[in-house]
């Protein structure tokens, strides 16, 4: 059941300035990283703290597009805010057509 509240942070550049877009509060389900995810992350030099499952449409709504002359640059989500802590997104996995799993460290 998706009853955990998270916010998604997207960092992007506008000119030379680094900015942050923080989403509204979104519903997600927090899961512990499984043993296989934990060891797979360790083997590749990463770490896995939690896995959040959420609606794909909510996650994609956090993308940022910035017009730079004739070019549009797209920036993607980099962090999750949960219970006052900031976690870096290390991996995303499309579970089905409407759900995404986000592994954070």
Number of C-alpha atoms within 10 A of each C-alpha: 9 13 10 16 15 21 21 24 23 19 17 21 15 13 10 6 7 9 12 11 15 16 18 13 13 16 18 23 16 21 14 13 19 13 10 9 17 17 15 14 18 12 10 8 8 14 18 22 16 19 23 21 23 23 18 16 12 18 19 12 12 19 18 17 14 14 11 11 6 6 8 10 13 11 15 16 20 16 20 23 17 15 10 7 7 15 18 17 19 16 15 14 11 12 13 10 9 11 17 22 22 24 27 22 18
